[in-house]
Amino acid sequence: MIPRVMSTQHPDNVSIPFFARAPDMGGEDEITEAFYAFSVLGAEEQMWDFEGKEVDEFVVKKLFERYPDFFSRVRLGRDVRLTPRVPNPSVERAEAKLLLETLETIPRSADYARLFYGEEVAPMFEVILPMTTSSAELNRVYQLYGRYIVGRQYKRVYDVKLYEWIGRFYPEEISVIPLFETREAILNAEKIVREYIADKELEHQRVFLARSDPAMNYGLISAVIYDKFALYGLQKLSEETGIEIYPIIGVGGPPFRGHFTPENVEAVLREYPSVQTFTVQSSFKYDRPAKEVIQAIEVVKLSKRGRAEEIPEDVLQLLEKYIERYSKEVKALAPFIREVAKHVPSRRRRRLHIGLFGYSRKVNGSALPRAIKFTASLYSLGIPPELLGLSALNEGELDLLSDYYINLYDDLAFAFRYFNPRVVERFPFLKPLARIAKDYERDERHGEITTKILKGELSETLIVEAAGIRGFLG
């Protein structure tokens, strides 16, 4: 069973879940969250995020101790999955050794499962490697586990071999899921995965495509088109090799980050028909009534995969002037984004991220916030990020792009609802958007709040009130 729905810990929620002990969830709350995702919402998988945030490495032990009846019926590792996202030492040097600690939890968790179930069950057997740029990075993680975590059990410690003293290590190997986040990595996804699977006997391979950071780095339209280009390449690779490839796509609440909300799941399923697994982030889970969330997840689980469509080269070339315009507008807005971001509430306990553009991108010597706070800040200013770069494209070019990004006009209509025309008083370069906005309905209350923020009345209260109207933080 390859999951259709992966619950994640992305902090894009406005509302605080009923079980949370603090607005910025972490630790014990996330243990409860995993159980809630499995037992109430019906998610088949929970990402366990060791990358860039505080996380409980004894999650498996605690789930068994606290919810024995549920996990006696629903087997962790077979019926539902717990999948760690680990640090990438090639990028996150300060957390490089955390990779070792994370991999150590896999056989230890299997020991707990053996005691609980009375047989060999691996609660964790694959990991997600963020910011993947090469097959070498994937092979390093794969061999680090096989040779140095599991392989050392055969080493002698004084008078015994390690496994004779502390027990055998299980599972003997793991799967490594690449998470592609940069334009270069996404467009080369087929090549990187081809190299990685070439010397392995695999029944299948999962591949994770980001949506938030590519949108932040290259604009909404580019993020969608790049991911669809990669999906077609992965489909071809699967057909050529006979190895089933199951794509995962990291979609959040606003159109800028995927527009994956309970009321919009069918549109997203149509946009990415070849994707196997969709991420259900915090806003999806906590900013709608539980009944709607459960029903939406069931729609996804009952849906069937389709086929990816080829993206012509001229469509990719068309994006270049759009990206150029988008980048200029983001650079001009960067000081204001940073200022507003200081007042956007945190919903998870995170460590400082270092590395790529999407994590600590430098603009005029200062870093932009991560994608969720970036999105929240722009919406709070009345400038939905979906609209940046748009003025570089004429009507005919947009129509061409909409042949491949099928929800383009619906997503833009959603964004224009929260565009505040008064932004042109401070940012004259946005006048073309103000002209287009006249053709769209606007949310008046959201406009009143963003006008206050534009005038300098910055507060967490106003930002959260506006987010509540939209139905997501960022």
Secondary structure as GFF3:
##gff-version 3
##sequence-region A 1 474
A	DSSP	beta_strand	5	7	.	.	.	ID=ss1
A	DSSP	alpha_helix	28	36	.	.	.	ID=ss2
A	DSSP	pi_helix	37	41	.	.	.	ID=ss3
A	DSSP	beta_strand	45	49	.	.	.	ID=ss4
A	DSSP	alpha_helix	59	66	.	.	.	ID=ss5
A	DSSP	alpha_helix	68	73	.	.	.	ID=ss6
A	DSSP	beta_strand	81	85	.	.	.	ID=ss7
A	DSSP	three_ten_helix	93	95	.	.	.	ID=ss8
A	DSSP	alpha_helix	98	117	.	.	.	ID=ss9
A	DSSP	beta_strand	126	129	.	.	.	ID=ss10
A	DSSP	alpha_helix	135	143	.	.	.	ID=ss11
A	DSSP	pi_helix	144	150	.	.	.	ID=ss12
A	DSSP	three_ten_helix	151	154	.	.	.	ID=ss13
A	DSSP	beta_strand	156	157	.	.	.	ID=ss14
A	DSSP	beta_strand	160	161	.	.	.	ID=ss15
A	DSSP	alpha_helix	162	166	.	.	.	ID=ss16
A	DSSP	beta_strand	175	180	.	.	.	ID=ss17
A	DSSP	alpha_helix	183	187	.	.	.	ID=ss18
A	DSSP	alpha_helix	189	197	.	.	.	ID=ss19
A	DSSP	beta_strand	204	210	.	.	.	ID=ss20
A	DSSP	alpha_helix	212	218	.	.	.	ID=ss21
A	DSSP	alpha_helix	220	241	.	.	.	ID=ss22
A	DSSP	beta_strand	244	250	.	.	.	ID=ss23
A	DSSP	three_ten_helix	255	257	.	.	.	ID=ss24
A	DSSP	three_ten_helix	262	264	.	.	.	ID=ss25
A	DSSP	alpha_helix	265	271	.	.	.	ID=ss26
A	DSSP	beta_strand	277	280	.	.	.	ID=ss27
A	DSSP	alpha_helix	282	286	.	.	.	ID=ss28
A	DSSP	alpha_helix	290	302	.	.	.	ID=ss29
A	DSSP	alpha_helix	313	341	.	.	.	ID=ss30
A	DSSP	alpha_helix	357	360	.	.	.	ID=ss31
A	DSSP	beta_strand	362	363	.	.	.	ID=ss32
A	DSSP	beta_strand	366	367	.	.	.	ID=ss33
A	DSSP	alpha_helix	371	380	.	.	.	ID=ss34
A	DSSP	three_ten_helix	385	387	.	.	.	ID=ss35
A	DSSP	three_ten_helix	390	392	.	.	.	ID=ss36
A	DSSP	alpha_helix	395	402	.	.	.	ID=ss37
A	DSSP	alpha_helix	408	416	.	.	.	ID=ss38
A	DSSP	alpha_helix	423	426	.	.	.	ID=ss39
A	DSSP	three_ten_helix	428	430	.	.	.	ID=ss40
A	DSSP	alpha_helix	431	437	.	.	.	ID=ss41
A	DSSP	alpha_helix	444	454	.	.	.	ID=ss42
A	DSSP	alpha_helix	460	470	.	.	.	ID=ss43
###
